[in-house]
Amino acid sequence: MTSRVLLVSPAMSASLRQARFDDGGSIEDSGAAQARSAAGSLPSAARVLVSPSVRCRETAAALGLDGPAPQELAGLDVGRWRGRTLEEVGAVEPAEVGRWLTDPACAPHGGESVRDVCERVGRWLDGVRDADGRTLAVVEPEVVRATAVHALGLPATVFWRLDVPPLTVTELSGRAGRWNLRLGHPLAG
C-alpha cells in the first residue's frame, strides 16, 4: 500500500511578506482570492487536517476545506520572538539569532528548537504512514520543511535552506518504509 500526504502552505499574509514570526494575523485579501480560485483543484482526501494558526485556518476555509487542528502540525513556537521581524530580533539579539539559524538544537527565544519541531512533525508523519487513503493538510511552511527533513532523513541543519512559497503543494508518497517527495508546486487556480 502506498501512503499519500499532501501539504498545502498558507496563502500570503503580512507576516510572511515582512519575514515576521507569525503574529496570528490574517491572510491578505489577494491570498484569500487566490485560494478561493484554487478551491476544488486538490484531490479528494480521506483526512483533512489544518495547522492551528489563523492563516492556515483561513487558507483552508478559502480552499473549501475544514478539519481538525492537531497540535503536532502547529508551526514552530518562537517564544518571545513571536510577532517580531527577523531583522528586529537580529538587531537586539544578533548572537542568539545566529546560533538559532545554525544550531538546530538551539532555542534562545524560549520556544521550540528546529530539532524539536522536526521530531514532532516526524512522529506525526510516521503515524500517517500506514493510514488508508490520502491525507491533505494545510500547514505552516516550517511544518513542510520539517516533513521534508524527516521524510528524506536529512540533517536538521538543512531546515532553513528549504523554501516553501505560499499556496504551494508538497506531496509525499510512501511505501516499504520510505518516502518520495515532490516539492512545492503551485495550486491550480
VOPAGU-2260 file (C-alpha; in pm, 1 decimal, decimal comma):
REM VOPAGU-2260
SITE   aa  ch    i         X         Y         Z
SITE  MET   A    0       0,0       0,0       0,0
SITE  THR   A    1     118,6     349,7     -86,0
SITE  SER   A    2      52,6     632,8     158,8
SITE  ARG   A    3      -9,2     979,2      17,8
SITE  VAL   A    4      24,3    1306,4     206,4
SITE  LEU   A    5     -36,1    1648,0      50,1
SITE  LEU   A    6      83,0    1954,6     241,1
SITE  VAL   A    7     -55,7    2293,1     136,0
SITE  SER   A    8     126,0    2604,8     256,0
SITE  PRO   A    9     -85,1    2904,4     364,7
SITE  ALA   A   10    -173,8    3199,0     144,3
SITE  MET   A   11      29,9    3517,8     168,9
SITE  SER   A   12      -7,3    3718,8     488,4
SITE  ALA   A   13     153,5    4037,7     612,6
SITE  SER   A   14     376,3    3841,0     849,8
SITE  LEU   A   15     500,2    3615,5     566,8
SITE  ARG   A   16     560,7    3916,2     341,7
SITE  GLN   A   17     754,4    4102,3     615,2
SITE  ALA   A   18     958,2    3799,0     734,5
SITE  ARG   A   19     776,9    3839,1    1066,8
SITE  PHE   A   20     744,6    3549,8    1308,0
SITE  ASP   A   21     378,6    3451,1    1294,9
SITE  ASP   A   22     173,6    3707,1    1485,2
SITE  GLY   A   23    -165,2    3543,6    1443,8
SITE  GLY   A   24    -263,0    3777,6    1161,1
SITE  SER   A   25    -497,9    3701,1     875,9
SITE  ILE   A   26    -410,5    3617,3     518,9
SITE  GLU   A   27    -415,8    3902,0     267,2
SITE  ASP   A   28    -724,2    3957,4      52,1
SITE  SER   A   29    -526,5    3869,3    -260,1
SITE  GLY   A   30    -408,5    3542,6     -97,7
SITE  ALA   A   31    -764,2    3453,5       0,2
SITE  ALA   A   32    -878,6    3523,6    -357,2
SITE  GLN   A   33    -602,2    3300,5    -496,2
SITE  ALA   A   34    -702,9    3022,3    -258,5
SITE  ARG   A   35   -1071,7    3057,6    -349,9
SITE  SER   A   36    -984,2    3034,3    -718,7
SITE  ALA   A   37    -790,8    2712,2    -648,9
SITE  ALA   A   38   -1074,9    2558,9    -444,3
SITE  GLY   A   39   -1166,1    2225,1    -593,6
SITE  SER   A   40    -827,9    2174,0    -761,2
SITE  LEU   A   41    -698,8    1947,2    -484,8
SITE  PRO   A   42    -773,1    1575,2    -498,1
SITE  SER   A   43   -1020,1    1428,3    -252,0
SITE  ALA   A   44    -876,4    1307,0      75,3
SITE  ALA   A   45    -972,1    1061,7     345,4
SITE  ARG   A   46    -844,5    1308,7     605,1
SITE  VAL   A   47    -816,8    1687,6     606,2
SITE  LEU   A   48    -606,0    1848,9     878,5
SITE  VAL   A   49    -519,9    2213,5     940,6
SITE  SER   A   50    -239,8    2374,0    1141,4
SITE  PRO   A   51    -397,2    2567,2    1430,0
SITE  SER   A   52    -274,5    2909,5    1311,3
SITE  VAL   A   53    -513,7    3175,6    1184,2
SITE  ARG   A   54    -350,3    3191,0     841,4
SITE  CYS   A   55    -376,3    2814,1     790,8
SITE  ARG   A   56    -739,6    2802,4     907,1
SITE  GLU   A   57    -827,4    3095,2     677,1
SITE  THR   A   58    -643,6    2938,1     383,9
SITE  ALA   A   59    -823,4    2607,7     440,3
SITE  ALA   A   60   -1159,9    2785,9     454,9
SITE  ALA   A   61   -1085,0    2973,3     130,7
SITE  LEU   A   62    -997,8    2638,4     -30,5
SITE  GLY   A   63   -1328,8    2497,2      93,4
SITE  LEU   A   64   -1156,6    2264,9     341,1
SITE  ASP   A   65   -1222,3    2200,4     706,0
SITE  GLY   A   66   -1066,6    1961,0     953,4
SITE  PRO   A   67    -918,6    1924,3    1297,9
SITE  ALA   A   68    -611,2    2121,8    1402,2
SITE  PRO   A   69    -376,1    1876,0    1574,0
SITE  GLN   A   70    -100,5    2032,7    1782,9
SITE  GLU   A   71     155,0    1807,7    1608,4
SITE  LEU   A   72     103,0    2025,0    1298,6
SITE  ALA   A   73     143,8    2360,2    1477,0
SITE  GLY   A   74     406,9    2598,0    1347,3
SITE  LEU   A   75     741,9    2642,8    1518,0
SITE  ASP   A   76     699,3    2802,7    1861,7
SITE  VAL   A   77     934,9    3101,4    1858,7
SITE  GLY   A   78     861,9    3211,3    2214,3
SITE  ARG   A   79     930,0    3577,9    2285,1
SITE  TRP   A   80    1015,3    3647,1    1917,7
SITE  ARG   A   81     652,7    3597,8    1810,7
SITE  GLY   A   82     524,5    3893,3    1608,9
SITE  ARG   A   83     869,9    4048,2    1555,3
SITE  THR   A   84    1063,3    4054,1    1228,1
SITE  LEU   A   85    1387,4    3863,2    1192,5
SITE  GLU   A   86    1557,4    4199,2    1132,5
SITE  GLU   A   87    1420,2    4341,2    1460,0
SITE  VAL   A   88    1530,7    4039,4    1660,5
SITE  GLY   A   89    1868,4    4033,3    1487,2
SITE  ALA   A   90    1932,0    4396,4    1580,3
SITE  VAL   A   91    1873,9    4324,5    1950,3
SITE  GLU   A   92    1994,4    3963,0    1978,1
SITE  PRO   A   93    2237,6    3905,3    1689,0
SITE  ALA   A   94    2434,7    3624,2    1855,2
SITE  GLU   A   95    2115,6    3439,7    1952,6
SITE  VAL   A   96    1971,0    3466,8    1600,9
SITE  GLY   A   97    2299,6    3343,5    1455,0
SITE  ARG   A   98    2302,7    3041,1    1686,6
SITE  TRP   A   99    1935,7    2968,4    1618,6
SITE  LEU   A  100    1986,6    2970,7    1241,4
SITE  THR   A  101    2290,2    2740,0    1255,8
SITE  ASP   A  102    2230,4    2510,4    1554,7
SITE  PRO   A  103    1907,1    2307,5    1523,9
SITE  ALA   A  104    1913,2    2224,9    1896,8
SITE  CYS   A  105    1919,6    2592,5    1998,5
SITE  ALA   A  106    1606,5    2780,8    2115,8
SITE  PRO   A  107    1724,3    3117,0    2254,6
SITE  HIS   A  108    1372,7    3262,9    2216,9
SITE  GLY   A  109    1240,1    3033,0    2487,9
SITE  GLY   A  110    1022,3    2837,2    2247,1
SITE  GLU   A  111    1090,0    2528,4    2042,3
SITE  SER   A  112    1413,2    2434,2    1863,7
SITE  VAL   A  113    1424,3    2336,7    1497,6
SITE  ARG   A  114    1523,6    1986,7    1605,2
SITE  ASP   A  115    1216,7    1971,7    1831,6
SITE  VAL   A  116     977,2    2071,2    1551,4
SITE  CYS   A  117    1140,7    1821,6    1313,6
SITE  GLU   A  118    1097,3    1542,5    1569,1
SITE  ARG   A  119     736,8    1641,6    1648,9
SITE  VAL   A  120     634,1    1655,6    1283,2
SITE  GLY   A  121     834,0    1340,1    1210,0
SITE  ARG   A  122     634,5    1147,7    1470,8
SITE  TRP   A  123     313,8    1269,3    1306,0
SITE  LEU   A  124     436,6    1165,4     960,3
SITE  ASP   A  125     535,6     821,3    1089,1
SITE  GLY   A  126     184,0     788,8    1230,7
SITE  VAL   A  127      14,0     850,6     894,1
SITE  ARG   A  128     246,5     621,3     700,2
SITE  ASP   A  129       4,9     328,3     720,0
SITE  ALA   A  130    -319,4     529,2     705,6
SITE  ASP   A  131    -568,6     431,6     438,4
SITE  GLY   A  132    -639,8     697,9     179,9
SITE  ARG   A  133    -487,4    1037,5     115,3
SITE  THR   A  134    -408,8    1287,2     392,5
SITE  LEU   A  135    -441,7    1655,1     299,4
SITE  ALA   A  136    -310,0    1914,2     543,9
SITE  VAL   A  137    -291,4    2294,3     528,2
SITE  VAL   A  138      20,6    2364,7     731,8
SITE  GLU   A  139     278,6    2627,7     816,9
SITE  PRO   A  140     592,6    2647,0     598,9
SITE  GLU   A  141     807,9    2518,1     884,7
SITE  VAL   A  142     588,6    2206,5     907,0
SITE  VAL   A  143     653,8    2145,2     536,5
SITE  ARG   A  144    1028,7    2190,9     598,8
SITE  ALA   A  145    1024,5    1954,9     897,8
SITE  THR   A  146     832,6    1695,2     695,7
SITE  ALA   A  147    1089,0    1709,5     415,8
SITE  VAL   A  148    1378,4    1680,5     662,2
SITE  HIS   A  149    1220,4    1376,9     828,8
SITE  ALA   A  150    1094,7    1204,6     513,7
SITE  LEU   A  151    1433,4    1218,0     343,4
SITE  GLY   A  152    1641,7    1155,4     655,6
SITE  LEU   A  153    1819,8    1488,1     614,7
SITE  PRO   A  154    2013,5    1656,2     893,8
SITE  ALA   A  155    1812,7    1928,0    1069,0
SITE  THR   A  156    2082,3    2178,3     964,6
SITE  VAL   A  157    1920,2    2198,0     617,0
SITE  PHE   A  158    1585,2    2314,9     761,3
SITE  TRP   A  159    1637,5    2685,6     680,7
SITE  ARG   A  160    1764,8    2605,4     331,3
SITE  LEU   A  161    1424,4    2475,2     220,3
SITE  ASP   A  162    1198,6    2746,6      77,6
SITE  VAL   A  163     822,3    2698,0      90,8
SITE  PRO   A  164     632,3    2954,5    -118,0
SITE  PRO   A  165     274,0    3045,7     -26,7
SITE  LEU   A  166     -10,2    2835,3    -169,4
SITE  THR   A  167     205,4    2551,8    -291,1
SITE  VAL   A  168     157,4    2179,6    -250,3
SITE  THR   A  169     426,4    1940,2    -134,8
SITE  GLU   A  170     340,9    1576,1    -198,1
SITE  LEU   A  171     475,6    1272,0     -19,9
SITE  SER   A  172     416,4     916,2    -124,6
SITE  GLY   A  173     549,4     634,4      84,4
SITE  ARG   A  174     571,3     261,5      95,9
SITE  ALA   A  175     814,4      -0,5     213,9
SITE  GLY   A  176     939,9     227,4     490,6
SITE  ARG   A  177    1048,6     519,1     272,3
SITE  TRP   A  178     903,5     840,4     137,7
SITE  ASN   A  179     932,4    1011,2    -200,1
SITE  LEU   A  180     887,4    1385,5    -212,7
SITE  ARG   A  181     753,4    1628,2    -472,1
SITE  LEU   A  182     816,9    1984,2    -351,6
SITE  GLY   A  183     612,4    2297,6    -380,8
SITE  HIS   A  184     408,3    2300,9    -698,6
SITE  PRO   A  185     158,2    2589,1    -714,7
SITE  LEU   A  186    -211,4    2528,1    -669,9
SITE  ALA   A  187    -402,7    2542,0    -996,7
SITE  GLY   A  188    -649,2    2825,1    -992,6
